[in-house]
Amino acid sequence: MPIVAKVFEFEISQQDLERECAKVSITERKKCLENALKRLIDRYLLLYKAIESGVTISDAEYDKAIWELLDEENPLDLWSTSLDQLTPKEMENLLKERLMINKYINSFFSHDTPVTKDKVKEFYDEQKEYFLKAEQVRCSHILISNTKKDAKALAEEIRKKIHNAEDFGYYCKEYSDCLSNSSCGDLGWFSRGIMIPEIEEVAFALKVSEISQPFPSKYGYHILMKTGHSEKDYIRFEEIKDFYLKRKGNQLDAMHLLSLEQINKDIWHCGAEIFVPAAASRLVRENEIQMLVDNGLEVISCGANVPFADNEIFYGPTAAFADSKVTVIPDFIANCGMARVFRYLMNDEVMISDEAIFNDVSSCIGEAMAEVQASHPEKTGFTAASLEWSIGKLV
């Protein structure tokens, strides 16, 4: 096989290039071959520097890497290089070379680089905009849904009876159609751009402890009680300084910093009313859902496709269990954003802005949920009803 290039004692053959592009489609093959030579040259330059620096891979490190590969569902998919025509020894050498390169690169980041207070202050001053905390408010909320008869009159009647926080909590639990009613309507802390415009405008205008008059939105009539206000401010330099100077190597260390294991253990008991599993699929298990339910969970909004640990895509046993316990907004509604954006951009003469696209996606999700809820007003079984509704749209 002809030699294409040589990097010190390492030879790169045409077969090496072909192997790098074996998994690429025919249409992308030419471009891949052009880039493959550069990738291989870079790889061998790094390997040469690793060897020159005395980097070695022990049997224990190699065995650990093998076991980590085997733990993957499809370990060979992690390699861009085709391994089909390699002998076992060639595969071993290839893995060791990559381990050496990684070890060499990581060596630049593994030392305890001394950081002085002056260096932290310089970094803080240069990047200060990233340490800015947005203005936030905290409110409790009563919603009288438009689905109720004489919603406006009912909201006005309730408001007349509210004179303090205790009254607000009572009427919230008795009358509010918002899922926050189980916690006296508490919406938590939020900054601008999080809530619907009607709530945001009133919330930021109120004084702490002040109770609003009823005001309308497309969802019904709202009454807000402001319970907290935090002005826009910077995180103090002393906090940032301590965070950096007390780190251990490249790991941040703080008095109350929890380990990943502890977070994963505690999160299911945190008492959230709304759970948004996002960014990863097939992770949430039945026992974890039950722990959330036991601690006050009301809604699951599926931000990831197939978030539950089921083989089935739409409605496996874990999804069905969750659907029987709380309101589960399925992924094909809650996570339809990208598909809806493509649909929006295919229209003629549409406004192209973040706000316009966000409003279109929000309306699409809101209308879908409203249609499902109209035929299925119960809190549980929402996903099953959504599936029936979506299939009906296709027929």
N, C-alpha and C positions, 0 to 999 in steps of 0.2 A: 504493500500500500504506500503510495507516494507521500513523502514528508512535506508538509505545507509550511511549517515554521519550527524554529528551535529556540527555546528559552533556557539559556545556560545548558544544562545537560538533558533537559526535558524536550522530547520531540513531540510535535503535534502532527498527526496524520490526517488524511482525508477521511479515514474511517472514524476518527475522533469527532470530526465536524458532523459527519452523518449521524453519529450516535447522539450528539447533542440535540439534533433536530428531528429525531425519529418520531417524537410525539406531536409534531407540528403538522397542521393540515397542508395539503399541497399548495394552496394559494399563498400560504405564509412561509413556505419553505425557502424561497430565494432570500427573503429578508432575514430569516433566521440564520442561514449559513453565513451571511455577511457579518452578523453580530456574534456568531459562535466563536470565530477565531479570536476576536477581541476578548470575549469572556474567558477563553482558555488561556490566553496570554496573561491576563490579569490573575487568573487562578494560579498559574505556575510561578509568576513573580512573587505572589504571596507565599506559596509553598517554599520557594527558595529562601525567602527571608525567614520563614519559620524554622527551616533546617539550620540556617546560618545562626539563628538566635538560640539554638540548642533545644527547640521544642520537641518533645517526644510524647507518644501516647502509650500509657501503660496498658497491660492486659485488662486491669479492672475498669479503666476508662472505656476501652473498646467494648468490653462485655456490657457495660451500662448503656452505651449507645445502641448496641444491638437490641437489648431488651426494650429500650424506649421506642425503637422503630417497630418492634413486634407488637407493642401496645396500641399502635395506630391501626385504624380499621383497614386501610389500604396503604401499607407502608411504602410500596413502590411508587405510589402516586406523588409522594413527596419529592421525588427526584425528577428533574427535567430531563436528565440523561436516561436513555434506554439501557436497561441492564440485561436485556434478553440474551445477548451474545457474549457476555462476560463469563469467564471461568470463576469459580468460587474464590480463588486466590486474587484475581483481578478485582473482584468486588470488595474483598477485604482491603486491598491496597487503596482503592478509591475512597472507601469510607474513612480509612486512617488518614489519608491526605486531607480530606475535608475537616476531620476533627483537628488535625494539626493547624490548619488555616484558621479555624474558629478560635482555637486556643491562643494562637499568636495575636489575633485581632483583639480578643478579650483581655490580653495581658496589658493593653494600653489603658484599660478602664478599671482594672482590679486593684491598683495601688491606692493607698490612702493619701491622696493628694492633699497637702496642707491647704486649708482655706482660712484666711485671717478675717477678723471682723471688718477690716478696711475693704477687703475684696467683696465681702457680702454686701457692704454698704454701697460699693460701686455698682454691683449687680442690681441691687434694689433701686437705686436712683435711675439707672439706665432702663429698667424694665418696669417702672412704677405703674404704668397703665394696666399691667396684668395683675396688680395687687389691689385693684379698685373693687370694692364691694358695692353693688347697685343698691339704690334706695329700695326698701322693702316695706310692705305693710302686712298686718295679720288681721283677718276679719272672720266673724261668724256670719252665717248666711241662712236665711229662710227663703225658700222658693215655693210659690203657689203656682202650680203648673197651669198652662193654658187649657189643659184637658178638663180642668174643673169648671163647673158652671159658676158664672159670676166671679171669676178669679180676681179681678181688680177689686170688687167690693169686699171680697173675703180678706184680701191682703190689707186693705185700708182698715177694716174692722179689727184685725189682729194687731196692726200697728198702734191703734188707739189704746190697746190693753197693755202694751209693753212700756214699762217705765224704767226698768233697770236690767242688768245682766241676768238676774234670776228669772224675771219674766220672759226674757228672750229665750233662754234655754228651755223653759216650759213649753212655750208656743212653737218653738222649733221642733221639739220631739213630737208634739201633738199634730202639727199641721204641715210641716215642711215636706215637699216632695223631692228635696235634694238628698242624695245618699249620705251627705254629711250629717243628717239629722241624728244619727246614733251617737255623735260626739258633740252635741249641742251646736251643730252647724259649723264647727271650726274648719276653715279652709286652709289653715296653716299660713306660713310666710310665703309671699310671692312678690315678684318684681313686675315692672311694666312689661306688657307683651305676653303675659302668661294667661290671664283670664280674658273673657269676652270683653269687648270695649265698654259695654254698659257698666259692668261690675268694676272694671279698672277705674273709670272716670269717677265713680262715686267713692270707691275705696280710698283713693289717694286724696280726695277732697275732704273727707271726714276728719274730725279730730279724734284722738284716742278716747274711747268710751262713748263716743257719739253714735246714735242710732239713726239710720237714714229713714226717709219716707219711702213708701213703695215706689219702685220704678220698673218700667217694662223692658222686656227683651223678647226675642222670638220664642223663648222657652217659657215665658210666663211673667209673673211679678216677683220682684226680689226685695228683700229687706236686709240691710247689712248693719252689723255692729262692729265698729273698729276696735280691736283689742291690742294693737301694737303698731309701732312705726319705727323704722330704722333708717336714718339718713344715709345718703351715699357717702362712703368714707373709704380710706385706704386701710388695708391690714397694717398694723403697726410694725415698724422695722424690727423692734425687739422680738416679736413673734417669729419673723422670718429668720433673724440672726440665730436664735436658739435652735430653730429647726435645722439649719444648715450645719452649725458648729457642733451639734450633738450627734450628727449622723455617724454610723459605724461603717467605714469603707464607703461603698456606694449605696448603702441602705439608710433611708431616713429613720430616725429613732426619736420618739417623743414619749412622754410619760403615759399618755393615754392612747397611743397608737396601737390598734388591734392587729393581730396577725390575720392572714387570709383565712386560716382554718377557723379562728374564733369568729370572724365575720360570717363565714358560711354557716356556722353553727347557730349564731344568734339571730341572723336576719329573719328566720322563719318565725321568731317569737316577738318581732318588733311591734306588732299591733297595727299594721297598716290597714287602711280601708280599701285602698286601690293598689293592685299589684300589676306592674307592667313588665313581663318577661320579654327582654329584647336582646338582639344582637347574636343570639345563639339558639339552635334548635334542639329539640328532643332532650331537654335537661330536667324539667320540672316533674317531680314524682308525686304519687298520690299522698304519701305520708307528709310531704312538705306542704301540699295544699291543705291537708287537714290541720296542720299546725297553724297556718295562716288563718284558716276559718275559726279555729279555737280562740284566736287573738283578735277577732273583729273584722276579718276580711269581708268586703261587700262586692267588689268588682275585680275581675281580671281582664285587662285590655291587652290582647296579644300583639306585642310590638315585633315579635319574631315570627317567622313562618314555622308552624308546627312546634310550638314551645314545649309541649308535653312529651314525656318519655314514652311515646307510642310509635309503633311501626306504621300505623295507619296515618294517612296525611290529614284527613278531615276530622274524623271523630272516632278516635280509639278509646280504650277503656279509661285511661287517665283523663282525657278530655271530657268524657261522659261523666266521670265522677265529679270533676270540677263544675260542670254544667248543672249538676244536681244540687250543688251546695251554694253557689253564688252566681251572680250575673257574669257570664263569660262573653266578652265581645270577641268574636273569632278573628283570626288573622286576615281573612279575605275582606273584612270590613275595616278593622282597626289599622291594618298594615297595608292598605291599598294605595298609599301615597304615590309611589313611583309609577305604577301603572296608570293612575289617574293623571299624573303630570304629563306622561306621554300622550294620553288621550287629549288633554287640554291643549298641548302644543301643536297637535295636528289640526286644530280648528283654525279657520281663517279669521283674521282681524281680531285677535285676542290681545289683551294687554300683557306684556311680558315684564312682570315685576315680582319680587318675592311676595309682596302682600297679595297681589292678584292670584298667584298660584296657590298660596296658602289658603286664601278664602275659598277657592274652588274646591280644593281637597277637603277642607273642613265641611263645606256644604254637602259634598258628596257623602262623606261619612255620616254627618248628621241626618241627612235625608234617609239614608239606608237604615240607620238605627230607628228613626221615627216610624218608618214603614213596618219594620219587624215588630216594634213595640205595639203598634196599632192592632196587629193581629194576635200578639202574644204579650199581654200586659204584665204577666208574672215575672218576678225577678230571676227565677231559675228557669233552665231550659231554653235560654236565649240563643245559644249556639245551634241547638237542634232546630229551633224555629227559623234561624237565619239560613240554615242549609236548605230547608224547604222553600223559603222565600227566594233564595238565589236560583235554585233549580227551576222554580216557577218563572223566573225572568228569562230562562233559556228556552223554555218550551214555546 
